[in-house]
Structure formats: structure tokens, C-alpha cells
Amino acid sequence: MGDSSFLDLTTKYFRQKGYEIERDVILEGFSGLPRKFDLFIRKGSEQRLVWIKDWKRTPSSVIP
């Protein structure tokens, strides 16, 4: 994937789509415990919390 992390690439994607972005946001959950999110994105009245999981993926050529 080169020098860019998956988080950086995701941030770039949402910025290109016109979203305002906050990184590493911590909010209190229903249980009262803090929850950390990778991104908080906003565009107009739309708001989303995003967790980014950079899983180790197996190339499809390896799968039988």
C-alpha cells in the first residue's frame, strides 16, 4: 500500500467526497465507558462515526 496508512487513505477519500473530518474522537457510550473512534465525519446534516480496521488480507491468487 506504499507509504500511506489505511487511516490516511480513508481520510483522503472522505475529504475528496466533501466531508469535514475529526480524527481520534472519544465519546461516552451508553454504558458510560469511553469509546474511541478513528474518524468523525460530517457533511451537511449527515454525521458518522467510523472505526477503521486494517486487516491482513490474503491475495485472491492464494485462495484455492
N, C-alpha and C positions, 0 to 999 in steps of 0.2 A: 504494500500500500504506500510505499515511499516514506517520506519524512512526516506526513500528516497523520495524526491520530484519528481514530474513528470519531471522537468527540469534535475535533476540529472540522472534519469533513461534514459532519451533521450540522454544526453551527453555520458553516458556509452555505450549505443547502438551504436552511431556513432563512438566512439573511437574503439570499438570492430570490426567495419567494416573498420577500417583503415583511418578514416577521421582526419584531423587536425581541431581543434575547437577553436573558439574565442567566448566568452560569452558577452552578453550585448553590442552589437555593435550598434553605432548610425551613420546613414548615411543620407545625404541630399537627399530628394526626388525630383521628377520633379518640384514640386511646390516651392521648395526652403526651405520647412519646414523639420526639423529633424525627422527621423523615427527611432525608437528603435526596434531592432531585438534581440530575445533571443540567437540565435546562428548564427555564420557564419562558415560554414563547407567547407573544401577543401580536395580534393583527386585527385592528378594529376592535370589535367587541368579543372576538374569539380569543380564548386563553387556554393554554395547555401546559401540563407538567410532563416532562419527558425524562425517562430513565434510558440510558444508552448502555447496551450490553455488547461488548466487542468479543463475541465468542470465537473460539478457534474453529474455523470452518474447514472441512475436508474438501479438497477439489473434487468436482464431479467425476473427473477421469479416474480417481482412485476407487470410487464406489463400484462394486461389481454389478 
